[in-house]
């Protein structure tokens, strides 16, 4: 399935199937983490490699460095800004998927041992757009 097809599912009104939710999650992980590498306008190799590792661990899909860099600077964000995408995704993914995205994002941001205010702003935008609370990010999700 192409990224464009995934975006159509995101912005559509239909409730996605479990398989579509998985594909939606995978595409959102790629988009969000790749974009994070450019949040401070300085894409570092360590960040790209961290994204590749997290994507493979999280989704089971191997991705090339050039694909991460392309997704980081993609024109897709001009047509569908990331925050709008995340708001729509947040309505379709469960809290565990949404917090997994935020925690993976934190790993990418910390990967180069330097955290800029732009990266913090980007993280907060992602968390707000996905409607994730501080408690959820901390792993405090009620089991009842």
C-alpha positions in Angstrom: 0.0 0.0 0.0 1.3 3.4 -0.9 1.8 6.3 1.5 -0.9 8.2 -0.5 -3.4 5.4 0.1 -2.5 5.5 3.8 -3.2 9.2 3.8 -6.5 8.7 2.1 -7.5 6.3 4.9 -6.4 8.8 7.5 -8.4 11.7 6.2 -11.5 9.5 5.3 -14.4 9.0 7.6 -14.5 5.2 7.6 -13.4 3.3 10.7 -10.2 1.5 9.7 -9.8 -2.2 10.0 -7.1 -3.7 12.3 -4.8 -4.1 9.3 -5.5 -0.6 8.2 -4.7 0.7 11.7 -1.4 -1.2 11.6 -0.6 0.4 8.2 -1.7 3.8 9.5 0.5 3.4 12.6 3.5 2.3 10.4 3.1 5.3 8.1 2.7 7.7 11.0 5.8 6.4 12.7 7.7 6.9 9.4 6.3 10.4 8.8 6.7 11.6 12.4 10.1 10.2 13.1 11.5 11.3 9.8 10.2 14.8 10.2 11.7 14.9 13.6 15.2 14.6 12.1 14.6 18.0 10.4 12.9 19.6 13.4 16.0 21.6 14.2 16.9 22.1 10.5 20.0 20.0 11.0 19.5 16.4 9.9 22.2 14.3 11.6 23.3 10.8 10.5 22.8 9.5 14.1 19.2 10.7 14.0 18.5 9.0 10.7 20.1 5.8 11.9 18.0 5.9 15.1 14.9 6.4 13.0 15.8 3.4 10.8 16.3 1.3 13.9 13.1 2.3 15.6 11.1 1.9 12.5 12.4 -1.6 12.0 11.9 -2.5 15.7 8.4 -0.9 15.8 7.0 -1.9 12.5 9.1 -4.8 11.4 9.9 -2.9 8.1 13.4 -2.1 7.0 13.8 1.4 5.5 16.7 3.0 3.8 18.5 6.2 5.0 17.5 8.0 1.8 13.9 7.2 2.4 14.1 8.7 5.9 15.7 11.8 4.5 13.1 12.1 1.7 10.3 11.7 4.2 11.9 14.4 6.4 11.9 17.0 3.6 8.9 15.7 1.7 6.5 18.1 0.0 3.7 16.1 1.5 3.8 18.4 4.5 2.8 21.3 2.2 -0.4 19.5 1.2 -1.1 17.9 4.5 0.7 19.5 7.4 1.9 17.0 10.0 -0.1 18.4 12.8 -3.3 18.0 10.8 -2.3 14.4 9.9 -1.6 13.6 13.6 -4.9 15.0 14.8 -6.8 12.8 12.3 -4.6 9.8 13.2 -5.1 10.4 16.9 -8.8 9.7 16.4 -8.2 6.4 14.8 -5.3 4.9 16.8 -5.5 3.6 20.4 -3.6 5.2 23.2 -0.9 2.5 23.1 -0.1 3.3 19.4 -0.2 7.1 20.1 2.2 6.8 23.1 4.5 4.5 21.2 4.9 7.2 18.5 5.7 9.8 21.2 8.2 7.6 23.0 9.9 6.7 19.7 10.0 10.4 18.9 11.7 11.2 22.2 14.3 8.5 21.4 15.1 10.2 18.1 15.3 13.6 19.6 17.7 12.4 22.3 19.8 10.4 19.9 22.3 13.1 19.1 22.8 14.1 22.8 21.6 17.6 22.1 18.0 18.8 22.5 17.1 22.1 20.9 14.1 24.2 21.7 12.8 23.5 18.2 12.9 19.8 18.9 11.0 20.3 22.2 8.4 22.4 20.4 8.1 19.6 17.7 7.6 17.0 20.4 4.9 19.0 22.2 3.2 19.6 18.8 3.1 15.9 18.2 1.9 15.0 21.7 -0.8 17.7 21.5 -1.9 16.7 18.0 -2.2 13.1 19.0 -4.1 14.1 22.2 -1.6 12.4 24.4 -1.5 13.3 28.1 1.6 13.5 30.3 0.3 10.5 32.2 0.0 8.5 29.1 3.5 9.4 28.0 4.7 8.3 31.4 3.0 4.9 30.9 0.2 5.6 33.3 -2.7 4.2 31.3 -5.6 2.7 33.3 -6.0 -1.0 32.8 -9.8 -1.0 33.6 
